[in-house]
Amino acid sequence: MFDTGIVHLIEGVDIDQPRNAISLTNTLHQSFGSFDLCFEATDTPHRYKIKSFLPSVATQHLPDTRSLYLSPDRTIDPPLPRFLAVHRAIAYILHLSAAGEYIDKILWDLEETGIRSDGSTDLGRFVSLRLAGWLDSSVGAFS
């Protein structure tokens, strides 16, 4: 939807290529994976503004910009700017539309409460998530 020519670059085993890798601390990796942190391209190749949707207390030690270092012999590709641009677009949409909070609530409900005996569980939503590959067969676990 954001970059129609990008899917083939991450299908199958191509998801594990260096062009789709970035090294982050565990906490930053979780924030990046939750779309709470993204990288915005600058005019300098491989240099990005760090954008965060987290409270400023959580990001006070982050630099405003960061250059992604290249291997000296260029045997490892840097992350593709296209991937980081798509990730940034998703992060902005999730946070500006509040869709991220809505999705987090659905997943939290599934993980914390499971199936309620009073019939109030939105089973249709959970089944749809499971069929779409968002959840594995155990309730509340991500695939």
Beta strands, then each sheet from edge to edge (+ up, - down):
strand 1: 37-41
strand 2: 47-52
strand 3: 65-67
sheet 1: 1+ 2- 3+
end
